[in-house]
């Protein structure tokens, strides 16, 4: 077999699984994997993230970079961020049911969804008949993984047959074994005080291991070989101890007494380290695995026994049938004590046959040593890293794209614009909201090149939605409407009410038809006083944007003027309270639509002639822009995972189109107020985000149909195209086109359109 050496390009990986001193087979496996990697590739950095079922109980070694409390979903997300920031090039996950939190361990999918690195998964259990939740988790892993490692061909068969997995993504790499020289059992028996012939079983003691079967076979064995001893090595499984103490072990001892073989059955109640375990194995004459689960695909202890050249007798579970095939061991039926007695007695009675079987097992074990396993795994990791598609970075200013109404119309009907979609198909289950219909109403005034009849139709539809949303009894706009046109609430959120006022002000100023301008003015006059009851800074900012537009449409408009004189003072007071040397912001946290706050101050200050208000808006805009910039100098929207973290640097994901649009509009306002080309550059930087100038080099805009994907996740695009995203792109198209004309001295006012 040809074992290539790992590519020099692989310098750093993350390894997730259980880890010693946690006492379980998977912890031993992951620890052995780590040690094999470090021994075979000394310069490789391996960050271990240990699953922790009892936080604080285990004294993990320095090799463990971090722990993940099993049931703490937030810890999975924090670990994803740590892995992303670590410089790791790939993630190797050890998957077993029962070690991850959530239904069927679904929390691990949340972690994997937050990393943008190639993933290789070793599956320690592959179920023939998974439950619905187990299927969901397994198929989530299969979708995410570039390569899947199984330890038996049956695992590959089940994955392709039951889950429809791609066979080319599945590789069979056997369970690793220590590299020990072949040894005569007689040289090891004295250190354990053994004499005579020894049959050994090892593992955490629990029902399902079939120990009873061999104990029941011992009377017949002892009859022919009176000195034979069956040694059951291993502590009781911690979960079983927690539930019933040592009841199961005591029951096995009672069984041996009842059969008169208590002197021929010994229990070693200990969790032994690997080197000691191998010593025990090499001291045994025969190794038996009488397991009862036919579907068991992996047995580390069976692999170890084969690895050191033991004559093995086993029940025909999946792993045993494969590893012991072709005369490398002996198989007997499940629960067949008579067959175990017959085969044990036969091997104990023939040193020649036992030695021949041991030699064949040892020969097979040479292909399974940990160094070989590490090489094969690293070859796969190298291939998925080298095979990763190369990003094609886009640079330089993006030429403004003409606004396109196609996707907006796709998401709209005679009621209004639907909120969400599944991919590009409207999802009627979630109905409508005033947020999106207010934005759509603004777009109808902002787009230049659309047919008058089309503009009139959709302006009327979106205006009608806003109008119908007004609840005079509550003096609030409703927000969410079901698809059957029933309202979900009597009063919408503060932000939705602020956006409604914003849309009314812009429509009163910019609508192309007098009838719509008059309607919007009437609605603003009737509803805008609700602004004085808004407590959210963003809602107040939206109201200010509407009031600034209304004051342009109707100079001297008293209600608009009152809004514009009240809220800037409150916002500047918030800024003074929250400000720190490295924090120039109105709140101690970042959230969504951040750039709207400075934009509102800039436009309010311009409208009422307050230069100090404008300057505060410019200062805070400059600060938030720096927070929205990647190390490469690209626009990076404040990730949704950042929300609510006091005085913390923003996290990169998920990034939403709304943030790019808000930044474009705010920079347009700053350019109109100052004429400083810096703001045009920043607007173009944010605009480029839609077209691939972002952290993932992926365009969100689907230029051919006016659509826009819902965001950037660590793993790629959120491929749904909801109303908010489509409108953000199209309103950005409008804003950047006006900015470009203004910069060329052709036309433009730098007005806010959304």
C-alpha positions in Angstrom: 0.0 0.0 0.0 1.3 3.4 -0.9 1.2 5.9 2.0 2.0 9.5 0.8 3.3 12.1 3.1 1.1 14.9 4.2 1.3 18.0 2.1 3.4 20.8 3.6 0.4 23.1 3.2 -1.4 21.4 6.1 0.0 23.1 9.3 -3.0 23.4 11.6 -6.2 21.5 12.2 -8.9 21.4 14.9 -9.9 18.1 16.4 -13.3 17.7 18.1 -14.3 14.8 20.3 -14.2 13.3 23.8 -10.7 13.3 25.4 -8.9 11.7 28.4 -9.2 11.8 31.4 -12.9 11.4 30.5 -13.5 7.7 30.7 -15.0 6.3 27.5 -13.9 4.6 24.4 -14.3 7.7 22.3 -12.1 9.7 24.6 -9.4 7.1 24.3 -9.8 7.1 20.5 -9.6 10.9 20.2 -6.6 11.0 22.5 -4.9 8.2 20.5 -5.7 10.1 17.3 -4.1 13.3 18.7 -1.0 11.4 19.8 -0.6 9.7 16.5 -0.9 12.9 14.6 1.7 14.7 16.8 4.1 11.7 16.6 3.8 11.3 12.9 3.7 15.0 12.1 5.6 16.9 14.9 5.2 20.3 13.2 1.4 20.0 12.8 -0.6 22.1 15.2 -3.6 20.2 16.5 -6.2 22.1 18.6 -8.3 19.7 20.6 -11.8 20.8 21.6 -13.1 18.3 24.1 -16.8 17.5 24.6 -17.6 17.9 28.3 -20.5 16.1 30.0 -19.6 17.3 33.5 -18.0 20.8 33.3 -15.3 21.2 36.0 -15.0 17.4 36.7 -12.0 16.6 34.4 -8.5 17.9 34.7 -7.7 18.1 31.0 -4.1 18.1 29.8 -2.5 21.1 28.0 -3.3 19.5 24.7 -6.9 20.5 25.1 -7.4 23.9 23.6 -10.9 24.3 24.8 -13.9 22.4 26.2 -17.6 22.4 25.0 -20.1 21.8 27.8 -22.4 19.2 26.2 -25.8 20.9 26.7 -24.6 24.6 26.4 -25.6 25.6 22.8 -23.9 29.0 23.2 -20.6 27.2 23.9 -20.8 25.4 20.5 -21.1 28.8 18.8 -18.3 30.3 20.9 -16.1 27.3 19.9 -16.9 27.9 16.3 -15.7 31.5 16.6 -12.6 30.3 18.3 -11.8 27.8 15.6 -12.4 30.4 12.9 -10.0 32.8 14.6 -7.4 30.1 15.3 -6.0 29.8 11.9 -7.0 26.1 11.6 -7.2 24.9 8.0 -9.7 22.1 8.6 -11.8 20.5 11.2 -11.8 16.8 12.1 -14.9 15.7 14.1 -15.3 12.5 16.0 -19.0 11.8 15.9 -20.9 9.5 18.2 -24.5 9.7 19.3 -24.9 10.7 23.0 -21.9 13.0 23.3 -23.5 16.2 21.8 -26.3 18.2 23.2 -29.8 18.8 21.7 -32.1 16.4 20.0 -29.9 13.5 18.8 -26.9 15.7 19.2 -28.1 18.5 16.9 -26.0 21.2 18.7 -22.9 20.0 16.8 -24.6 21.1 13.6 -24.9 24.6 15.0 -21.1 24.7 15.5 -20.4 23.3 12.0 -22.8 25.9 10.5 -20.6 28.7 12.0 -17.3 27.6 10.5 -16.1 28.1 7.0 -13.5 25.4 7.0 -13.3 22.0 5.3 -14.7 19.3 7.5 -13.8 15.6 7.8 -16.0 13.4 10.1 -15.3 10.0 11.6 -18.5 8.2 12.3 -18.3 5.9 15.2 -21.9 4.7 14.9 -23.9 4.4 11.7 -27.5 3.4 12.3 -29.4 1.1 10.0 -32.7 2.4 11.3 -32.2 6.0 12.6 -35.0 7.9 14.2 -36.2 11.0 12.5 -34.0 13.2 14.7 -31.0 10.9 14.2 -31.5 11.1 10.5 -31.7 14.8 10.5 -28.4 15.1 12.4 -26.6 12.5 10.2 -27.8 14.0 7.0 -26.7 17.4 8.3 -23.2 16.0 8.8 -23.2 14.4 5.4 -24.1 17.7 3.7 -21.5 19.6 5.6 -18.6 17.1 5.4 -16.1 17.0 2.5 -15.0 13.6 3.6 -16.6 10.9 5.9 -14.5 8.2 7.6 -16.1 4.9 8.5 -14.3 2.0 10.1 -16.2 -0.8 8.3 -17.5 -1.3 4.8 -21.0 -1.8 6.3 -20.9 1.8 7.3 -20.3 2.9 3.7 -23.2 0.6 2.6 -25.6 2.1 5.2 -24.7 5.7 4.4 -25.3 5.2 0.7 -28.4 3.0 1.1 -30.2 4.7 4.0 -29.0 8.3 3.6 -28.2 8.6 -0.1 -24.6 9.7 0.6 -22.1 10.1 -2.2 -19.9 7.0 -2.1 -17.0 9.1 -3.3 -17.0 11.1 -0.2 -16.7 8.1 2.1 -13.4 6.5 3.0 -12.9 3.3 5.1 -10.0 3.8 7.5 -9.7 1.1 10.2 -9.6 1.8 14.0 -6.0 2.5 14.9 -4.0 0.2 17.1 -0.7 0.6 19.0 2.5 -0.6 17.2 3.7 -3.4 19.6 6.0 -6.3 18.7 4.5 -9.7 18.7 4.9 -11.3 22.1 4.5 -14.7 23.9 1.7 -14.4 26.5 3.9 -16.2 29.0 6.2 -13.3 29.3 3.4 -10.9 30.4 1.4 -13.2 32.7 3.6 -12.9 35.8 3.1 -9.2 36.1 -0.6 -9.8 36.7 -0.1 -12.8 38.9 -1.7 -15.1 36.2 -1.0 -18.7 35.6 -2.6 -21.2 33.3 -4.6 -20.2 30.2 -6.4 -16.8 30.1 -9.5 -15.7 28.2 -9.9 -11.9 28.2 -12.7 -9.4 27.6 -12.0 -5.7 28.0 -14.2 -2.6 28.0 -16.5 -0.5 30.1 -18.9 -3.0 31.7 -22.5 -2.6 30.7 -25.4 -4.8 29.5 -25.1 -5.5 25.8 -21.5 -6.7 26.1 -22.7 -10.3 26.4 -20.4 -11.2 29.3 -23.1 -13.6 30.6 -22.7 -15.7 27.4 -19.0 -16.4 28.2 -19.6 -17.0 31.9 -22.3 -19.5 31.0 -19.7 -21.2 28.7 -17.1 -21.5 31.4 -18.3 -24.7 33.1 -17.8 -26.7 29.8 -14.4 -25.0 29.3 -13.3 -25.7 32.8 -14.3 -29.3 32.5 -11.6 -29.7 29.8 -9.2 -27.0 31.0 -9.5 -26.8 34.8 -6.9 -24.0 35.0 -8.6 -21.7 32.4 -9.5 -18.3 33.7 -11.9 -15.8 32.2 -10.8 -12.2 33.1 -13.3 -9.4 32.7 -11.3 -6.2 32.6 -12.8 -2.8 32.9 -14.7 -0.4 35.1 -18.4 -0.3 35.0 -19.7 2.4 32.6 -20.0 5.7 34.5 -23.5 6.3 33.3 -24.6 2.9 34.6 -22.9 3.5 38.0 -24.7 6.8 38.3 -28.0 5.0 37.6 -27.8 1.7 39.6 -24.3 1.5 41.1 -22.6 -1.9 40.7 -25.8 -3.9 40.4 -24.8 -5.3 37.0 -21.3 -6.3 38.0 -22.7 -8.0 41.2 -25.2 -9.9 39.0 -22.4 -11.3 36.9 -20.5 -12.4 39.9 -23.6 -14.1 41.2 -24.0 -15.9 37.9 -20.4 -17.3 38.1 -21.1 -18.5 41.7 -24.3 -20.2 40.7 -22.5 -22.1 37.9 -19.6 -23.1 40.2 -17.0 -21.2 38.2 -16.4 -18.3 40.6 -12.7 -19.3 40.9 -12.3 -19.3 37.1 -13.9 -15.9 36.5 -12.0 -12.8 37.6 -13.2 -9.2 37.5 -10.6 -6.4 37.3 -12.6 -3.2 38.2 -10.4 -0.5 36.7 -10.2 2.0 33.9 -6.8 1.1 32.6 -4.6 3.3 30.5 -3.6 2.2 27.0 -0.2 0.9 27.7 -1.5 -1.2 30.6 -4.4 -2.4 28.5 -2.0 -3.6 25.8 0.0 -5.5 28.4 -3.2 -7.2 29.6 -4.0 -8.1 26.0 -0.5 -9.5 25.4 -0.8 -11.6 28.5 -4.0 -13.3 27.3 -4.2 -16.4 25.3 -7.6 -15.7 23.7 -9.6 -12.5 23.4 -13.4 -12.8 23.2 -16.0 -10.2 22.3 -19.4 -11.7 22.9 -21.3 -8.4 22.1 -25.0 -8.6 21.5 -25.6 -5.8 19.0 -25.3 -7.1 15.4 -25.1 -3.5 14.1 -22.0 -2.5 16.0 -19.7 -1.1 13.4 -16.7 -0.2 15.6 -15.0 -1.9 18.5 -11.7 -0.4 19.6 -10.9 -3.3 21.9 -11.4 -5.8 19.1 -9.0 -3.7 17.0 -6.4 -3.6 19.8 -6.6 -7.4 20.2 -6.1 -8.0 16.5 -3.3 -5.4 16.5 -1.2 -7.3 19.1 -1.9 -10.6 17.5 -4.5 -12.3 19.7 -6.6 -15.3 18.7 -10.1 -13.8 18.8 -13.5 -15.4 19.2 -16.4 -13.1 18.6 -20.1 -12.8 17.9 -20.7 -11.7 14.3 -21.4 -8.0 14.8 -20.5 -5.9 11.8 -16.9 -4.9 12.8 -16.1 -8.5 13.8 -17.3 -10.0 10.6 -15.1 -7.6 8.6 -11.9 -7.6 10.6 -11.9 -11.3 11.4 -12.8 -12.4 7.8 -10.7 -14.7 5.8 -9.5 -16.8 8.7 -8.3 -13.9 10.9 -10.5 -15.0 13.8 -13.4 -17.2 14.9 -17.1 -16.2 14.7 -19.9 -17.8 16.7 -23.6 -16.9 17.0 -25.0 -14.4 19.4 -25.8 -15.7 22.9 -24.5 -19.2 22.0 -22.7 -20.3 25.1 -22.2 -23.8 23.8 -20.4 -22.4 20.7 -18.2 -20.2 22.8 -17.3 -23.2 25.0 -16.5 -25.3 22.0 -14.3 -22.8 20.2 -12.5 -21.6 23.4 -11.8 -25.2 24.4 -10.6 -26.0 20.9 -8.1 -23.1 20.8 -6.9 -23.7 24.3 -6.3 -27.3 23.4 -4.2 -26.6 20.3 -1.3 -24.3 20.7 -0.5 -24.8 17.0 -4.0 -23.5 15.8 -3.9 -20.7 18.4 -0.5 -19.6 17.3 -1.4 -19.7 13.6 -4.5 -17.6 14.2 -2.5 -15.1 16.3 0.0 -14.7 13.5 -2.6 -14.0 11.0 -4.3 -11.5 13.3 -1.0 -9.7 13.9 -0.3 -9.5 10.2 -3.6 -7.7 9.7 -2.9 -5.5 12.6 0.2 -4.1 10.9 -2.1 -2.3 8.4 -4.0 -0.7 11.3 -1.2 0.9 13.4 -1.9 4.5 14.5 0.9 5.8 12.4 -0.7 4.3 9.3 -4.1 5.6 10.3 -2.7 9.1 10.9 -1.1 9.0 7.4 -4.3 8.0 5.7 -6.4 10.5 7.6 -3.9 13.3 6.8 -3.9 12.4 3.2 -7.7 12.9 3.2 -7.4 16.2 5.1 -4.8 17.4 2.6 -7.0 16.5 -0.3 -10.0 18.4 1.0 -7.9 21.4 1.8 -6.1 21.4 -1.6 -9.4 20.6 -3.4 -11.2 23.5 -1.9 -12.4 25.9 -4.6 -10.2 29.0 -4.8 -11.9 32.3 -4.3 -11.8 34.8 -7.0 -11.5 38.2 -5.3 -13.2 41.2 -6.8 -11.5 44.5 -6.4 -12.0 48.1 -7.5 -15.2 50.1 -7.5 -18.4 48.4 -8.7 -20.2 50.1 -11.6 -23.7 51.1 -10.4 -26.3 48.6 -11.5 -29.7 49.9 -12.7 -32.5 49.2 -10.3 -34.6 46.2 -11.3 -38.2 45.7 -10.1 -38.4 42.0 -11.2 -37.7 40.3 -7.9 -39.8 42.9 -6.0 -42.8 42.0 -8.2 -42.1 38.3 -7.8 -42.5 38.8 -4.0 -45.6 40.9 -4.3 -49.4 40.4 -4.8 -52.5 42.5 -4.6 -52.1 42.7 -0.8 -48.5 43.8 -0.6 -45.0 42.4 -0.5 -44.5 39.0 1.2 -41.9 38.8 3.9 -39.9 35.6 3.2 -39.0 33.1 0.5 -37.6 29.7 0.2 -34.8 30.3 -2.3 -36.6 32.6 -4.7 -40.1 31.3 -4.2 -42.4 33.4 -1.9 -43.2 31.6 1.3 -46.8 32.5 2.0 -46.7 30.9 5.5 -45.1 34.0 6.9 -47.4 36.6 5.3 -46.6 40.2 5.2 -45.2 43.0 7.4 -45.3 46.8 7.3 -41.5 46.9 7.5 -41.1 45.5 4.0 -44.1 47.3 2.5 -42.8 50.6 3.9 -39.5 50.0 2.2 -41.2 48.9 -1.0 -43.2 52.1 -1.0 -40.0 54.1 -0.7 -38.5 52.2 -3.6 -41.5 53.2 -5.9 -40.4 56.9 -5.5 -36.7 56.2 -5.8 -36.6 54.2 -9.1 -36.3 56.3 -12.2 -36.8 54.0 -15.2 -40.0 52.2 -14.7 -43.3 52.5 -16.6 -45.7 55.0 -15.1 -48.5 52.5 -14.9 -46.3 50.0 -13.1 -45.2 52.6 -10.7 -48.7 53.7 -10.0 -49.9 50.1 -9.5 -47.3 49.2 -6.9 -47.2 52.5 -5.2 -50.9 52.2 -4.6 -50.6 48.5 -3.4 -47.9 49.3 -0.9 -49.5 52.6 0.2 -52.8 50.7 0.8 -50.9 48.2 3.0 -49.5 51.0 5.1 -52.8 52.7 5.3 -54.7 49.5 6.4 -52.0 48.8 9.0 -52.9 52.0 10.9 -54.9 51.2 14.0 -56.6 54.4 15.2 -57.8 52.8 18.4 -54.2 52.1 19.4 -52.7 55.0 17.5 -50.1 52.6 16.2 -49.3 50.8 13.0 -49.7 47.1 13.0 -46.8 45.1 11.6 -47.4 41.5 10.8 -50.3 40.2 8.6 -51.1 36.6 7.9 -51.5 35.5 4.3 -55.3 35.5 4.8 -55.1 39.3 5.5 -55.8 38.9 9.2 -53.5 40.9 11.5 -51.3 39.1 14.0 -51.3 42.0 16.5 -53.1 45.3 17.4 -49.8 47.3 17.5 -46.5 46.6 15.8 -43.0 47.1 17.2 -41.6 50.6 17.7 -39.2 50.0 14.8 -42.0 49.1 12.4 -43.9 52.3 13.4 -40.8 54.4 12.9 -40.3 52.8 9.4 -43.9 53.6 8.5 -43.4 57.3 9.3 -40.1 57.2 7.4 -41.9 55.9 4.3 -44.7 58.4 4.6 -42.2 61.3 4.8 -40.2 60.1 1.8 -43.3 59.5 -0.2 -44.7 62.9 0.6 -41.4 64.4 -0.8 -40.5 62.0 -3.6 -43.6 60.3 -5.0 -43.9 61.0 -8.8 -47.7 61.5 -8.6 -49.3 64.3 -6.8 -52.1 62.0 -5.5 -49.6 59.9 -3.7 -47.7 62.9 -2.3 -51.0 64.3 -1.0 -52.0 61.0 0.5 -48.6 60.5 2.3 -48.8 64.1 3.7 -52.2 63.4 5.1 -51.1 60.1 6.6 -48.0 61.6 8.1 -50.0 64.5 9.7 -52.5 62.0 11.1 -49.9 59.5 12.6 -46.5 61.2 13.2 -47.2 62.3 16.7 -46.7 58.7 17.7 -43.0 59.4 17.3 -42.9 61.2 20.6 -43.8 58.0 22.4 -41.0 55.9 20.8 -38.2 54.9 23.1 -36.0 52.9 20.8 -33.1 54.9 19.4 -33.5 53.2 16.0 -37.2 53.8 15.9 -36.6 57.4 16.7 -34.0 57.6 13.9 -36.4 56.2 11.4 -38.9 58.8 12.5 -36.3 61.5 12.1 -35.5 60.3 8.6 -39.2 60.6 7.7 -39.5 64.0 9.4 -36.4 65.3 7.5 -38.0 64.3 4.2 -41.3 65.8 5.2 -39.6 69.1 6.1 -38.1 69.2 2.6 -41.5 68.5 1.1 -43.2 71.0 3.3 -40.8 73.6 4.7 -42.1 74.9 8.1 -44.0 71.6 8.8 -44.3 72.0 12.6 -44.7 68.3 13.6 -41.7 67.3 11.5 -39.7 70.2 13.0 -40.6 69.1 16.5 -39.4 65.6 15.9 -36.1 66.9 14.4 -35.4 69.2 17.4 -36.3 66.7 20.1 -34.6 63.4 19.2 -31.1 64.7 18.3 -30.6 66.0 21.8 -31.6 62.7 23.3 -29.3 60.8 21.0 -26.3 63.0 21.8 -27.0 62.5 25.5 -27.0 58.7 24.9 -23.7 59.1 23.1 -22.2 61.0 26.0 -23.3 58.3 28.4 -22.1 55.3 26.4 -18.9 56.8 25.0 -15.6 55.2 25.9 -12.1 55.9 24.6 -12.5 53.2 21.9 -16.3 53.3 21.7 -18.0 56.2 20.0 -21.6 54.9 19.9 -25.0 55.6 21.2 -25.4 52.3 22.9 -23.1 49.9 24.8 -23.9 47.2 22.2 -24.2 47.0 18.4 -27.3 45.7 16.7 -28.9 45.9 13.3 -29.3 48.8 10.9 -26.5 50.6 12.9 -25.7 53.3 10.3 -29.2 54.6 10.5 -28.4 56.3 13.8 -25.7 58.6 12.5 -27.5 59.1 9.2 -30.6 60.4 11.1 -28.4 62.9 12.9 -26.8 64.1 9.7 -30.1 64.6 7.9 -31.8 66.1 10.9 -28.9 68.5 11.5 -29.0 69.5 7.8 -32.8 70.0 7.9 -32.8 72.3 11.0 -29.5 74.0 10.5 -27.6 72.4 13.5 -24.0 71.9 12.5 -23.2 70.3 15.9 -25.8 67.6 15.2 -24.3 67.0 11.7 -20.8 66.7 13.2 -22.0 64.2 15.8 -23.5 62.2 13.0 -20.3 62.3 11.0 -18.2 61.3 14.0 -20.3 58.3 14.9 -20.6 57.3 11.2 -16.8 57.3 10.9 -16.6 55.1 14.0 -19.2 52.5 12.8 -17.6 52.3 9.4 -14.3 51.3 11.0 -16.1 48.6 12.9 -17.6 47.4 9.6 -14.3 46.9 7.9 -12.4 43.6 7.4 -8.6 43.4 7.8 -8.4 43.3 4.0 -10.3 46.7 3.9 -13.6 45.3 2.7 -17.0 46.1 4.0 -18.0 43.6 6.7 -21.5 44.0 8.0 -21.8 43.7 11.8 -22.6 40.0 12.3 -25.9 39.0 13.9 -23.9 37.1 16.5 -22.5 40.4 17.7 -25.8 41.7 18.8 -26.1 42.4 22.6 -22.4 42.1 23.5 -21.5 45.1 25.6 -18.4 47.1 24.4 -17.3 44.1 22.3 -15.7 44.1 18.8 -18.2 42.9 16.2 -18.2 39.3 15.1 -18.2 38.6 11.4 -21.3 36.5 10.8 -24.1 36.4 9.8 -23.9 39.4 7.6 -27.2 40.9 6.3 -27.9 43.1 3.2 -29.7 45.6 5.4 -26.4 46.7 6.9 -24.8 47.4 3.6 -27.8 49.5 2.5 -27.9 51.5 5.7 -24.2 52.3 5.3 -24.6 53.3 1.6 -27.4 55.7 2.6 -25.6 57.1 5.6 -22.5 57.8 3.4 -24.6 59.4 0.8 -26.0 61.7 3.5 -22.4 62.5 4.7 -21.3 63.2 1.2 -24.3 65.6 0.6 -23.5 67.4 3.9 -19.7 67.7 3.3 -18.8 67.1 -0.3 -15.9 65.0 1.1 -14.9 62.3 -1.4 -14.1 60.0 1.5 -17.8 59.3 2.0 -18.3 58.4 -1.6 -15.5 55.8 -1.3 -17.1 54.3 1.8 -20.5 54.2 0.1 -18.9 52.3 -2.8 -17.1 50.0 -0.5 -20.4 49.0 1.2 -22.1 48.7 -2.2 -19.4 46.3 -3.4 -20.4 43.9 -0.7 -23.5 42.9 -2.7 -21.3 42.0 -5.7 -18.6 39.8 -4.1 -16.4 42.3 -2.4 -16.9 40.6 1.0 -15.3 38.1 3.4 -16.3 35.1 1.2 -15.8 36.7 -2.3 -19.4 35.7 -3.0 -21.9 37.9 -4.8 -25.3 38.2 -3.1 -27.0 40.1 -5.9 -28.5 38.0 -8.7 -28.2 40.7 -11.3 -30.2 38.8 -14.0 -33.4 39.1 -12.0 -33.0 41.8 -9.4 -32.8 39.4 -6.5 -30.5 39.3 -3.5 -29.6 36.5 -1.1 -30.5 36.8 2.5 -27.0 37.0 3.9 -23.5 35.6 4.3 -22.9 32.8 6.8 -19.6 31.3 7.6 -20.3 28.4 5.3 -21.5 30.5 2.4 -24.7 32.2 1.2 -28.1 32.0 2.8 -29.7 31.3 -0.5 -33.2 32.5 0.4 -34.2 35.8 -1.1 -36.6 37.6 1.2 -38.2 41.0 0.8 -35.8 42.8 3.1 -32.8 41.6 1.1 -34.2 42.3 -2.3 -35.3 45.8 -1.2 -31.9 46.5 0.4 -30.2 45.8 -2.9 -32.6 47.8 -5.1 -32.6 50.8 -2.8 -28.8 50.6 -2.7 -28.8 50.6 -6.5 -30.9 53.8 -6.5 -28.7 55.5 -3.9 -25.4 54.7 -5.5 -26.7 55.7 -8.9 -27.7 59.1 -7.5 -24.4 59.4 -5.7 -22.5 58.6 -8.9 -24.4 61.3 -10.7 -23.8 63.8 -7.9 -20.1 63.1 -7.9 -20.0 63.8 -11.6 -21.8 67.0 -11.1 -24.8 65.8 -13.2 -27.5 65.6 -10.6 -28.4 64.4 -7.1 -29.3 65.4 -3.7 -27.9 62.6 -1.6 -31.3 62.0 -0.2 -32.2 59.0 1.9 -34.6 56.6 0.2 -34.7 53.9 2.8 
